[in-house]
Amino acid sequence: MAKSPRFVCRHCGHQATGWLGRCPACQAWDSFETMAPLLTAKGATGSTSGILALAEVPVEETTRLTTGLAELDRVLGGGLTPGGVILLSGEPGVGKSTLLLAAAAGLAERGRKLLYVTGEESAAQVRLRAERLGLSLETLFVLAETDVSAIIEQAQSGPWEALAVDSIQTLRVSELGGQAGGPNQIRESAARLTNLAKAKGWPLWLVGHITKDGQIAGPKLLEHLVDTVLYFEGDRDRPLRILRSFKNRFGSVNETGIFEMTGAGLGEVQNPSALFLAERPIGASGSVVAPILEGRRPLLMEIQSLVSPSSLAMPRRQSLGVDPARVSLLAAVLEKKARLKLYDRDIFINVAGGAKISEPAADLAIVTALASSWLDKALPVDLVVVGEVGLAGEVRSAGRLSERLKEAARLGFKKAVAPAQEIEGLKIKGLSLTGVKSVSELLASQLGLTQARSRPQKTFEEID
């Protein structure tokens, strides 16, 4: 029988059956400590109904609490679920506290009372932020406390319908040893607050920090204790913020919420595609628009490419918002299948607006942008390109193509290049569709390049 873990790393939460001098996960020295037993047996809420067939299990319809933030409610699956525990994580300064305070104000406007527990800031600091955001101070209630027992006592004595804790790393259970933020403290604090939320039927928000490696700090086991895990992403020097769901027991994990940080706080972006394309240059080579799926919502994003001669022995391959390995792969496909000389060129790829693209449906747009920049030839401003590219140069299908193209047509685009096998019988009002089966067909139809020497256009071998 496998032994149960008895030691845990105070930095990353890695568990081991015996003491280790160095953590194999985060490489920290002398960081293992004995795992303290959970102290939540007192008052724990367990089921005593015995074994039941699923058909005999009673199901109650629950009414979700809407926050008034449409983007947030979409990601949550329609709003907050009574008794649901939500972990909101993100890098420092990205706007987690601002988002949580705005959600609390939205609940207050709908007659719901939320207790905002702050362990990092004083009550006065929370008030100053609320004033800056223009929120109603009379309907927001704050408790500046880090002792979990005191928080539970205060929460149970009030008429609250939701609870928010900012942040879980600042809380401490007095019966346990160690400092606040350690694995034992975080595990016990989260377990006690979760039991309280389940017993009362309160939605519970837990704010968690992100480590340098992009993981939820102290430790990863928080993701297993909660019902929903949300990541709030964005560069602090850019206004765009994206809320993603990585776990949701009460909804889909395919939804995203898009916000814009302004002087008055977080604003919901109703038309994110227009935001991404607002400053797109007209008539510039290397610029291509691709319809990308963010969750279930199609967004139009501009992919920019710069291909220039390199004076280095190893030309640079850099990208922002796209996987660099994917860019190198597509550049190799262009060299092999389309005979474009890229081995002596520096290649730079950027997704305008600070967005990130992870799906392969952007491959064809990246290939088009690279070829356009290499030839220094601009593409039509009303063109969108979508499709996956394989190593053989073939163009593969892109999921939910109809929704992507309808979004392009709604924003005024007139032409679209897509996988030939997917556009058969497809008609989008106001959009002219061109199907391609390979990268060569794409370059021939959009940039006038052909591999056949007998044709009047220039061949790949003739172009330097």
C-alpha positions in Angstrom: 0.0 0.0 0.0 1.3 3.4 -1.0 2.3 5.7 1.9 0.4 8.9 2.4 2.3 12.2 2.1 3.5 13.5 5.4 5.7 16.5 4.3 4.9 19.5 2.2 7.0 22.2 0.6 6.2 25.6 2.1 6.9 27.4 -1.2 5.1 25.4 -3.8 3.0 22.8 -1.9 4.8 19.7 -3.3 4.0 16.7 -1.1 6.4 13.8 -0.2 6.2 10.8 2.1 9.6 11.7 3.7 11.6 14.8 4.5 13.7 16.1 1.5 16.5 18.5 1.7 15.6 20.1 -1.7 12.2 20.3 -3.2 12.1 18.5 -6.6 9.3 20.8 -7.9 10.6 24.3 -7.1 14.2 23.5 -6.2 14.0 25.3 -2.8 16.4 24.1 -0.1 15.2 23.2 3.4 11.6 24.0 2.6 9.8 20.8 3.7 7.7 20.8 6.8 5.4 18.3 8.5 1.8 18.4 7.1 -0.6 19.4 9.9 -3.8 17.4 10.1 -7.0 19.2 9.0 -8.8 20.7 12.0 -12.1 21.1 10.3 -13.9 18.0 11.8 -15.7 20.3 14.2 -18.7 21.7 12.4 -17.9 19.9 9.2 -20.9 19.3 6.9 -21.1 15.7 5.8 -24.0 13.8 4.2 -25.8 11.2 6.4 -28.3 10.1 3.8 -26.5 6.8 3.2 -26.1 5.1 -0.1 -28.6 6.1 -2.8 -29.2 5.3 -6.4 -28.7 8.4 -8.5 -32.4 8.3 -9.5 -33.2 8.7 -5.8 -31.0 11.7 -5.2 -33.1 14.8 -4.7 -32.2 17.7 -6.9 -33.1 21.3 -6.0 -33.3 24.1 -8.5 -30.9 26.9 -7.5 -31.2 30.5 -8.5 -27.9 32.1 -9.5 -26.9 35.5 -8.2 -26.1 37.9 -11.0 -23.3 40.4 -10.4 -24.4 42.9 -13.0 -21.1 42.4 -14.9 -22.2 40.5 -18.0 -18.7 39.4 -18.9 -18.1 38.0 -15.4 -21.5 36.3 -15.3 -20.9 34.7 -18.7 -17.6 33.1 -17.4 -19.3 31.9 -14.3 -22.0 30.2 -16.3 -24.8 32.7 -15.6 -23.9 34.1 -12.2 -22.9 32.9 -8.7 -24.1 29.6 -7.5 -25.2 29.4 -3.8 -22.6 27.5 -1.9 -20.1 27.6 -4.8 -16.5 28.4 -4.0 -14.6 30.5 -6.6 -10.8 31.0 -6.7 -9.8 34.2 -8.5 -6.2 34.3 -9.3 -3.8 36.5 -11.3 -0.6 38.4 -11.2 -0.1 41.3 -8.7 -1.6 44.5 -10.0 -3.7 43.0 -12.7 -7.0 44.1 -11.1 -8.3 41.2 -9.0 -9.4 43.3 -6.1 -11.0 45.9 -8.5 -13.0 43.1 -10.2 -14.1 41.6 -6.9 -15.1 45.0 -5.5 -17.1 45.8 -8.7 -18.8 42.4 -8.3 -19.7 43.1 -4.7 -21.2 46.5 -5.7 -23.2 44.7 -8.4 -24.6 42.3 -5.9 -25.4 45.1 -3.5 -27.4 46.9 -6.3 -29.6 43.8 -6.5 -30.3 43.7 -2.8 -27.6 41.1 -1.9 -25.3 41.7 1.0 -21.7 40.6 0.6 -19.0 40.7 3.3 -15.7 41.7 1.9 -12.8 40.4 4.0 -9.5 42.1 3.4 -6.3 40.8 4.8 -3.9 42.7 2.6 -5.3 46.2 2.9 -6.9 48.3 5.6 -10.6 49.1 5.6 -9.6 52.7 4.7 -7.7 51.6 1.7 -10.7 49.6 0.4 -12.9 52.7 0.9 -10.5 54.8 -1.1 -10.6 52.3 -4.0 -14.4 52.2 -3.9 -14.6 56.0 -4.0 -12.2 56.0 -7.0 -14.4 53.5 -8.7 -17.6 55.5 -8.0 -19.3 52.8 -6.0 -21.9 53.2 -3.3 -20.3 53.1 0.1 -23.4 52.6 2.1 -24.1 49.1 0.6 -20.6 47.7 0.8 -19.4 46.1 4.0 -15.8 45.4 4.8 -13.9 43.4 7.5 -10.2 43.9 8.0 -9.2 40.6 9.6 -6.7 37.8 9.1 -7.7 35.3 11.8 -10.0 32.7 10.3 -11.9 32.0 13.6 -12.7 35.7 13.9 -13.8 35.9 10.3 -16.2 32.9 10.7 -17.6 34.3 14.0 -18.2 37.7 12.4 -19.7 36.2 9.2 -22.1 33.9 11.1 -23.5 36.8 13.1 -24.5 38.9 10.1 -27.2 38.8 7.4 -24.8 38.0 4.6 -25.6 36.2 1.4 -22.0 36.0 0.0 -18.5 36.2 1.3 -15.2 37.4 -0.4 -11.7 37.0 1.0 -8.8 39.0 -0.4 -6.5 37.1 -0.2 -6.4 33.5 1.1 -2.6 33.8 1.5 -3.0 36.4 4.3 -5.2 34.3 6.5 -4.1 32.3 9.5 -5.5 29.6 11.8 -4.2 30.2 15.3 -4.2 26.5 16.3 -1.7 25.7 13.5 1.9 26.6 13.6 3.8 28.4 10.8 3.3 31.8 9.2 0.3 32.9 7.1 0.8 31.8 3.4 2.2 28.4 4.2 0.7 25.3 2.7 -0.8 24.1 6.0 -2.3 27.5 6.8 -3.8 27.9 3.3 -5.2 24.4 3.3 -6.9 24.7 6.7 -8.1 28.3 6.1 -9.7 27.4 2.7 -11.2 24.2 4.1 -12.9 26.1 7.1 -14.2 28.8 4.9 -15.5 26.3 2.3 -17.4 24.4 5.1 -18.9 27.7 6.2 -20.0 28.6 2.6 -21.5 25.1 2.0 -23.4 25.2 5.3 -24.8 28.7 4.8 -25.3 28.4 1.0 -23.2 31.4 0.4 -21.1 32.0 -2.7 -17.5 32.3 -1.6 -14.7 34.2 -3.4 -11.1 33.4 -2.6 -8.4 35.6 -4.1 -5.1 33.7 -4.8 -1.7 35.0 -5.8 0.3 33.8 -8.7 4.0 32.8 -8.4 6.7 33.7 -10.8 6.1 30.4 -12.7 2.4 31.3 -13.2 1.1 28.9 -10.7 -1.4 29.6 -7.9 0.8 30.3 -4.9 0.7 28.1 -1.8 -0.1 25.6 -3.1 -1.7 23.9 -6.2 -4.1 22.0 -4.0 -6.4 25.0 -3.7 -7.6 24.2 -7.2 -8.9 20.9 -6.0 -10.8 22.4 -3.0 -12.8 24.9 -4.9 -15.6 24.6 -7.5 -14.4 27.3 -9.9 -11.0 28.5 -10.9 -10.7 31.8 -12.7 -7.6 33.4 -14.1 -7.4 37.2 -14.6 -4.8 37.9 -17.2 -3.3 41.0 -18.8 -0.2 43.2 -19.0 -0.1 46.0 -16.4 1.1 48.4 -19.1 -1.9 47.6 -21.3 -5.6 48.3 -20.6 -6.9 44.9 -21.8 -7.8 42.3 -19.3 -9.1 38.7 -20.0 -10.9 36.5 -17.5 -10.7 32.8 -18.2 -12.2 29.8 -16.5 -10.0 26.7 -16.1 -12.4 24.8 -13.9 -16.1 25.2 -13.4 -18.4 22.6 -11.8 -21.4 24.7 -12.5 -20.8 25.9 -16.1 -18.6 25.7 -19.1 -14.8 26.3 -19.1 -14.9 27.6 -22.6 -16.1 31.1 -21.8 -13.9 34.2 -21.5 -14.7 37.7 -20.2 -12.9 40.8 -21.6 -12.5 44.0 -19.7 -10.6 47.3 -20.1 -8.9 49.0 -17.3 -9.6 52.7 -17.2 -9.2 55.5 -14.7 -12.7 54.7 -13.4 -12.0 51.1 -12.9 -12.8 48.0 -15.0 -15.1 48.5 -17.9 -16.7 45.7 -19.9 -15.7 45.5 -23.5 -18.9 44.9 -25.5 -17.2 44.7 -28.9 -13.7 43.3 -28.3 -13.1 42.7 -32.0 -13.4 46.5 -32.7 -11.0 47.1 -29.8 -8.3 44.8 -31.3 -8.7 46.3 -34.8 -9.1 50.0 -33.8 -5.6 51.1 -34.7 -4.9 48.7 -37.6 -2.7 50.3 -40.3 -4.2 50.5 -43.7 -2.1 49.3 -46.7 0.7 47.8 -44.5 2.3 44.6 -45.6 2.5 41.8 -43.0 -0.9 42.6 -41.5 -3.6 40.0 -41.6 -6.9 39.6 -39.6 -7.9 36.2 -38.3 -11.2 35.2 -36.6 -10.2 33.5 -33.4 -12.3 31.7 -30.8 -11.9 32.9 -27.3 -14.0 30.3 -25.4 -17.3 30.2 -27.3 -17.0 33.8 -28.7 -15.4 34.6 -32.0 -13.0 37.5 -32.0 -11.2 39.2 -34.8 -7.5 39.8 -34.1 -4.8 41.4 -36.1 -1.6 39.3 -36.7 1.4 41.4 -37.7 4.6 40.0 -39.2 8.0 41.6 -40.0 10.4 39.7 -42.2 13.7 41.4 -42.8 17.3 40.4 -43.8 19.4 39.3 -40.9 23.1 40.0 -40.3 23.3 37.3 -37.6 24.6 33.8 -38.1 21.4 32.5 -36.5 18.5 34.8 -37.6 16.0 35.7 -34.9 12.6 34.1 -34.5 10.5 36.1 -32.0 6.8 36.3 -31.3 4.4 38.0 -28.9 1.0 36.4 -28.4 1.8 33.3 -30.4 3.8 30.2 -29.5 7.4 30.7 -30.9 7.6 27.0 -31.7 4.5 27.3 -33.9 6.0 30.2 -35.8 9.2 28.3 -36.5 7.2 25.4 -37.7 5.1 27.5 -40.1 8.3 29.2 -41.4 9.7 25.8 -42.1 6.6 24.9 -44.1 6.9 28.0 -46.2 10.5 27.3 -47.0 9.9 23.6 -47.9 6.5 23.7 -49.6 6.3 27.3 -50.9 10.1 27.8 -51.5 10.3 31.1 -49.8 13.8 31.9 -48.6 13.5 32.5 -44.8 16.6 30.9 -43.5 18.5 34.2 -43.7 15.7 36.4 -42.5 14.7 37.7 -39.0 11.1 36.9 -38.3 8.9 38.8 -35.8 5.3 38.0 -35.1 3.0 40.1 -32.9 -0.7 39.9 -32.0 -1.9 43.5 -31.8 -3.5 44.7 -28.6 -1.6 42.3 -26.3 -3.9 39.4 -26.9 -2.7 35.8 -27.0 -3.6 33.1 -29.6 -3.3 29.4 -28.8 -5.5 27.7 -31.3 -4.1 26.3 -34.6 -6.8 28.0 -36.6 -4.6 31.1 -36.8 -1.9 29.1 -38.7 -3.1 30.2 -42.2 -3.2 33.9 -41.1 0.4 33.7 -39.7 1.6 32.1 -43.0 -0.1 34.8 -45.0 1.4 37.5 -42.8 4.9 36.1 -43.2 4.6 35.9 -47.0 3.0 39.4 -47.2 5.9 40.9 -45.2 8.5 38.9 -47.2 7.1 40.3 -50.5 6.4 43.7 -48.9 2.9 43.4 -50.5 -0.2 44.5 -48.6 -3.3 42.4 -48.5 -6.9 43.7 -49.0 -8.0 45.6 -45.9 -11.4 43.7 -45.9 -9.9 40.2 -45.9 -9.9 37.6 -43.1 -7.9 34.4 -43.2 -8.6 31.2 -41.1 -7.4 27.6 -41.1 -4.8 25.2 -39.7 -1.7 24.4 -41.6 -0.1 20.9 -41.6 3.5 20.0 -42.1 2.8 18.9 -45.7 1.5 22.4 -46.5 -2.1 21.3 -46.5 -4.9 23.5 -45.0 -7.0 21.8 -42.4 -10.4 22.6 -40.9 -11.1 25.2 -38.3 -13.9 24.5 -35.8 -17.1 26.5 -35.9 -16.2 28.3 -39.1 -19.6 29.7 -39.7 -19.6 31.6 -36.4 -16.2 33.0 -37.1 -17.1 34.2 -40.6 -20.4 35.7 -39.4 -18.5 37.8 -36.9 -16.2 39.0 -39.7 -19.2 39.9 -41.9 -20.8 41.8 -39.0 -17.7 44.0 -38.7 -17.7 44.9 -42.4 -15.2 42.4 -43.9 -16.0 41.4 -47.5 -13.6 38.6 -48.2 -12.5 35.4 -46.5 -10.0 32.7 -47.1 -10.8 29.4 -45.4 -10.3 25.6 -45.9 -11.9 24.5 -49.1 -13.5 21.4 -47.6 -15.4 23.5 -45.0 -16.9 26.2 -47.2 -18.7 23.9 -49.6 -22.3 24.9 -49.5 -21.6 27.6 -46.9 -23.0 31.1 -47.6 -22.4 34.1 -45.4 -24.3 37.3 -46.3 -22.0 40.0 -47.5 -18.9 37.8 -47.5 -17.1 36.4 -50.5 -15.5 33.0 -49.7 -12.3 31.6 -51.2 -11.4 28.0 -50.4 -7.8 26.8 -50.4 -6.4 23.3 -49.9 -2.8 24.2 -49.5 -0.4 27.0 -48.7 0.6 27.2 -52.4 -3.0 27.8 -53.4 -3.3 30.6 -50.8 -0.2 32.4 -52.0 -1.3 32.1 -55.6 -4.8 33.4 -55.0 -3.9 36.3 -52.6 -0.3 37.3 -53.5 -0.1 36.3 -57.1 2.6 33.7 -56.6 2.8 30.4 -58.5 5.3 27.6 -58.7 4.6 27.0 -62.4 7.3 28.7 -64.6 4.9 28.7 -67.6 2.6 31.1 -65.9 3.0 34.9 -66.3 3.4 35.5 -62.5 6.8 35.4 -60.9 7.9 32.0 -59.6 9.2 31.4 -56.1 12.7 30.6 -57.5 12.8 34.0 -59.3 12.0 36.0 -56.3 15.0 36.9 -54.1 
